[in-house]
Amino acid sequence: MLTEKAKDAPATSPASHGAPASTDDLVAYFQGEYVALRDANVSIMTHAFMYGTAVFEGIRAYWNADQGVLYGLKLREHMERIRRNAGMLLMTDLPPVDELVRIVFETIRRNHFEEDAYVRPCFYLSGKSIGVRLHGLPHELTVLAVPFGNYVDTEKGIRIMTSSWRRNADDALPARGKIVGGYVNMAFQKSEAELNGFDEALVLTPDGHASEASAANMFVVRDGVLLTPPVNDDILEGVTRRAILELATTFGIPVESRSIDRSEIYVADEMFLCGTGVQLSPVIELDHRPIAGGAIGPITRQLHEAYFAAIRGNDKRFMHWLTPIPTR
Ligand SMILES: Cc1ncc(COP(=O)(O)O)c(C=O)c1O
């Protein structure tokens, strides 16, 4: 089962090649220094802890054993996004993208990861004062990185249900902002789906269009055309979504970004989710209705194969997605 759980679960597999054996021993960037994760702690009075006033990114790095290279996937794009989103929370004087990339490099180098990893940068309002607001508060940056093995199944196809919880509307709490507090909305959707025996949730906009999954963007195929909700349907503007659009263009698959009705998915030929956590995950059932006959359709299969080759540095055409990260 491929779910967001994998992204949030503590990394249990010890890193190889002499890397630390427990997450406590991993090195994180915290308050301008590289410290053991066990020492990267904030006060319970921290503004972000009390009010969720922080923005974050999830980034994957893939180890290519044949090449002996760790590739950061779309590293700069993630850093550009977190900078813009931090600005949305009125944080100013943010480090440039080059500096953020350098901090990720150094965090990974100090952990000596020579296996797949997950990196989570976060800008948070760090003031210790009671009073909900965004302005006039100091902020800090953290970067944590954990080994992240390939232990989730992206082949089998997942079963999803339409959530009874709507996506936060952009004029209430912008999904494109990747704001920590906003993820309570996603948590309601994910738990509802899992507690009802599904793998994931399809989340609708307040006006009833398909928006995305709890923490992944979505695509459907109808009559050979790849459809995805537009950026103004309360989605996170996913980095993976953009990569899939590029793959589709490369393969000459027609693409349309437009609002999608729930019942269009019931009659769709194929569906899949994409995101840093889920990677590319075929959907074989929505609300007990099989999609693609309960199997994985041909366009999904083609994109799936191409995506997994590209992210590990095995397809020359997409090397511009990848940043080699020094591990020593
Ligand atoms: C709500 C939401 N939608 C979509 C995505 C996919 O975005 P990305 O491809 O940038 O990881 C995420 C992140 O994983 C997310 O949290």
The ligand as an SDF file (V2000), in Angstrom:
LIG
                    3D

 16 16  0  0  0  0  0  0  0  0999 V2000
   -1.6080   18.5020   -0.2280 C   0  0  0  0  0  0  0  0  0  0  0  0
   -0.5650   18.0160   -1.1590 C   0  0  0  0  0  0  0  0  0  0  0  0
   -0.8570   17.9180   -2.4610 N   0  0  0  0  0  0  0  0  0  0  0  0
    0.0550   17.5010   -3.3500 C   0  0  0  0  0  0  0  0  0  0  0  0
    1.3370   17.1130   -2.9610 C   0  0  0  0  0  0  0  0  0  0  0  0
    2.3300   16.7000   -3.9910 C   0  0  0  0  0  0  0  0  0  0  0  0
    3.2670   17.7290   -4.1370 O   0  0  0  0  0  0  0  0  0  0  0  0
    4.7750   17.4680   -4.5550 P   0  0  0  0  0  0  0  0  0  0  0  0
    4.7210   16.7450   -5.8530 O   0  0  0  0  0  0  0  0  0  0  0  0
    5.3590   18.8280   -4.7050 O   0  0  0  0  0  0  0  0  0  0  0  0
    5.3880   16.6650   -3.4910 O   0  0  0  0  0  0  0  0  0  0  0  0
    1.6830   17.2050   -1.6070 C   0  0  0  0  0  0  0  0  0  0  0  0
    3.0200   16.8670   -1.1410 C   0  0  0  0  0  0  0  0  0  0  0  0
    3.4580   15.7830   -1.0020 O   0  0  0  0  0  0  0  0  0  0  0  0
    0.7100   17.6540   -0.6830 C   0  0  0  0  0  0  0  0  0  0  0  0
    1.0100   17.7420    0.6160 O   0  0  0  0  0  0  0  0  0  0  0  0
  1  2  1  0
  2  3  1  0
  2 15  2  0
  3  4  2  0
  4  5  1  0
  5  6  1  0
  5 12  2  0
  6  7  1  0
  7  8  1  0
  8  9  2  0
  8 10  1  0
  8 11  1  0
 12 13  1  0
 12 15  1  0
 13 14  2  0
 15 16  1  0
M  END
$$$$
